[in-house]
Amino acid sequence: MPEGVVTRAELSEISERLAAPGFVIVDIDRGEDSPTDEQSLARVLGLDDAVWEWLGRRNEPVRAEYHAGMAGGVVPVVDGSHIKNVHVFASESHLITIHHGPVGLIESFIGRLPEDRPSNGWTAVFLFLHGMLEVFRRATAQSLLEVGEVEEAMFEERVSQPVHRLAHLRRRAAQLHRAFLPYSAIAQELLTHRRMADPNIPEERQALNRMHERTVRLVMMEIDSLRDETRRAADTYASLVAEQQNLVINKLAIASVIFLPLSFLTGFFGMNFSYLSNHLSSEKTFLWLGIGMQVVALVGAVYVVMYRTHWRQLRDAPSRDAAGGPPQAELGFESST
């Protein structure tokens, strides 16, 4: 890269680091347990507190500012299963990143600097933001692949484990969308405002702006696609569960067809009427009435349930297919001739 310095520093060392000649990139890790009343970064840098008082502050939401030739913002970064906010401040001669705890993107960004060779702070900012967008895209693509695997597992195994993975993926999609949506809106607004406020922006920076806008829209579309895929997979699972419940209900219906007539006969012959006790007491009578009525009732129930519904539909299906579909009368249409 051009002559310059890439360094990590404490808050008290920033002024000394920024005094180095040439282009300077400073990374500041304020730690996960840093006190909330720590010295303001804006005061250390000699910036206007009214504009930059939020810079470096913990739990600051996603935002972006441009003032007096300097730009700063809070950008969401995917770090494993978590979303962390990184503060970025840039001018023509330096780039400062501030975060609380280690962030993988910072390490990869610094490691790529000898190859990317940014010429100034604005180019370095766009390289950092491009890396952030690529991390979002990789996380989204990985989740999309997992959704496909879950759907295959649901059709092949039909066990509860894919359900837990699907619930995790739906939470992941919501997490990515919730983190990226504010940045997408703010980035579009800021870049559009900059073009309108300063028509003399160098062509190189305008090209970076357009590329960043296109990538932001692409990432947003991919995250929306992930949300749609997780919803579709959840609907697929719900339909599979409904199908299994229908099979169970059908089995219960068949069992009731068999045992309800038997229950009726048992209750009928268990009544203590004089006619039953005096005239229907022989073994032959019991076989004819008890067993015979059960068989007749079972055959009649099977005929009504199976033949009049399922078998009739299966029998009529080939003729409907050969005719090109159901008759017009069945669809509710009448011929006009």
N, C-alpha and C positions, 0 to 999 in steps of 0.2 A: 504494500500500500504506500501512498505518498508519505513523505516524512511526517511523523507524528508519534503520538504516545497512546498506548492502550494500557490502562492501569486500574487497579482496584484500590479504593481509598475509604477511610473513615470520614465522617461528616466534618470533622475539624481540619482535615487535610485537603478539602476540595479546592480552596483558593490557591494553595501551593501547586496542586496538580494542574489546574487550569492555566497557571502562569507559564507553563512549558511552551516553547515555540512550536508553531505548526498546528496541525489538526490533532485534537485530543479527544479520546473516548474514555470516560470515567464510569466505572461501575461501583455502586454503593449498595452494600447489603446491610440494612439496618437491623437485621436479626428478627427472629419470630417473637422474641420476648422483649423487644425494645420498649422503653417507657413512652406513654402517649404524650407526655409533656416535653419531649426532646426538642432541642433547639430547631427553629424553623429553617428549612433549607433555603427559602426565599431570602431570608435575612443574611445567611451565610454567603449567598451569591450576589447580594446587593441588588435584588430585584424588588419591584414594586409589590408590596404586601397586598394591596387591594386587588391585584390581578393574580399573583402567584402564591398566595398564602396557603393554598391547598397542596402545593407540590411536596411530595414525599410523605404526606400524612397517611397514617394507617386507616384502612377500611374506607378509603375514598372511592366513590363510584366512578364508572367509566365516564370520561369527559375529554375535551380537547379545547385548547386555547391558542390563539395567534395574536401576538402583540409586539410591536416595535421590532419587527424582524426576527423574533424568537417564537418558537412553537413548543408547546408542551401538552402532555395528555396522560391519561391513565388508560392503558390498554389491557384487555383480558388475554391471558396466556394459558393454554392447556398444558398442565404439568402432571402427567400420569392420569390419575382419576380425579384430579382436582383442577379447579380454575383459580389462577392467581392473578392479581392485578399488579402490573408493572408500571411505574411512573417513568416517563420519557421526557427529557428536555433537550432541545437542540437549537443551535444557531449555526451560522456559517462556519465557525471555527471549532466547535466542540459538540459532543453528544454525551449526555449524562443519563444513565439508567439507575433507578432506585427501586429496590424491592425489599420485602421482609422475608428472609429465608431463602434457601437455594432455589434457583429456577433453571431447569434444563435448557430452555431456549437461550438464556444468556450465555451459557457455556458454549453451545453450538455456534451462536452468533460470533463470539470472540474468536472461536477456533477457525471460522471461515474468513475472517478479515484479511489474512495474507493472500487469499485467492480472490476475494471480491474486490479488494483495493478501492474502497470508497474515497472520493476526492474531497468531500466536505461533509459537514454535518447533515445537510438535507439528504444527500445520497445515502448516508449511513442510516438515517431514520427510515427511509423507504426500504432498505435492506432488512432492517429489524422488523418492520411491519410485514414485509413479505414473508419472512420466516414465521411470524406469528400466524399468518393466514395459512401457510403450508401445514403447520402443526394442527390447526383446526380441520383442514381437509383430510389429513391422514387419520385423525381421530374419527371423523365422520365416515370415511371409507372403511375403516376397520369395523365400526359398528354396523355398517350396511352388510358387510360380509358375515358378521355374526348373526344378523337377522335372517339371512338366507340359510345358514346352518341350523338355526332354531326351527325354521319352517320345515326343513327336511326331517329333523328329528321328531317333530310333532306328527308327521305323516307316517314315519317308519316305526317309532317306538311307542308313541302315545302314552308317555309317562309324565309325571309332574315336574321332572327336572327342567325341561325346556320352558316351562311356565315361569320359573324363577329367573332364568336367563332373560326371557322376554320382558319381564317386569324391570329387570336391571337395565336393559337396553332402552326401554321407554323412559326411565329416569335419566339415562345418559343423554338421550335426544333432547329431553326437556332442559337438561343442564346446559348443553351446548347452545341451544336456541336462546335460553334466558341470558347467557353470558355474551353471545355475539350480537344479538339484535340491537342493544343500545349502541355498540360500537359501529355497527353498520349505518345506523341513522346519523350518528354524530360525524362519521367520516364523510359521508355523502354531503352533509350540510356544510362542513368546514371546507372541503375541497371546492364545492360549488361557489361558496362565498369568496374564497380566495381568488378564483378565476374572475369573478365579477368585480371584486375590489381592486385587483391589480392586473390589468390586461397585459402588462409588460413582463410577465413571468417568463424566464428563459424557456426555450423550447424543450430542453432536456428535462427540466422539472415538470413541464406540462405533460410530457410523455410519461413520466413516472406517475403523475396524478391520474392520468387516464388508465394506465395499467393497474394501478391500485384500485380504482373504482370498479373496473371489470372483475378483478379478482374478488373483491368484497361481494359483489352481486353473485358471482359463481359460488362462493362459499355459502352464502345465505340460501341459494337454491338447493345446494347439496344437503344442508341441514334440514330444510323443509322436506326434501325427499326422504331423508332418514325418518323424520317424524311420520310421514305418510306410510312408509314401509312398516314401521312398528305398529301403527294403528291397523294396517291391513293384516299383519300377522296376528294381532290380538283378535281381530274379527274372524280370522281363519280358525284360531283355537276355539273361539266361542261356538263356531259352527260345528267343529268336531265334537265338542262337549255336548251340544244339542243333539247331534246324531247318535252319540252313545246313549244319551238319556232316552231317545226315542226307541232304541233297540231294547233297553231295559223295560220300558213301558209296554212294548209289544210282547215281550216274554211274559210279563205279568198278566197281560190280557189273555194270552194263550192258556196260562195256568188257571186263570179264573174261568175260562170256558170249560175246562175239564172238571174243576172242583165245585163250581156253583151248582150244576145239576145234582151232583152227588150230595151236596149239603142240603139241597131241597128234599131229596128222597129220604135222607137220614132224618130230617126233621119231620117229614110227613109220616113215615112209619114209626116214628117215636111217639106219636100222639096216642093218648089212651082213650080211643073211642071204642064203643062196644062193637061196632061193625068190623073194625080192624081186628079186634081181639077174637071175635067169634067166627068170622067168615074168611079171613085172610091169614090163617095160621099154618097152612101147609107149606112144605118146602118147595113144592112145585109152584105154588102161587108167588112165593117170595122171589124165585128165580125169574119168573116171567115179568113180574111187576118191578122188582128191585133192580135186577141186572138188565132186563130188557129196556126199561124206561131210561136207565142211565146211558145205554148204548144208543138208543134212539135220540135222546137229547144231545149227546156228544156229536153224533153224525150230523144232526140238523144244525148245531151251532157251527161246526166246522164248515158245512156247506154255505151257510149264510155269511160267515166272516171271510172265508178264503175265496170261495168261488164268486160270490156276488161283488167282491171288491178287488182284491189283488189279482186273482186269476183272470177275471174279466178284463182288467186293464192290460195285463200281459197278452191276453188273446187278441185284443183289439189293436194293440200297438203296431204290429206289422202291417195291418191294413191301412192304418192312418199314415204310417210312413210311406207306404207305396202310393197313397193318394196325394202325398205332398203336404200332409198336416191334417188337423182335425177338420170336420165339415164346418161350413160357414155357420150353420145353425148353432153348433156348439160354441162358436166364438162370439155369438151374438149379432151376426150379420145376416141380412136377408137379401136375396137377389132382387135387383131393380127391374128385371124383365118379367 
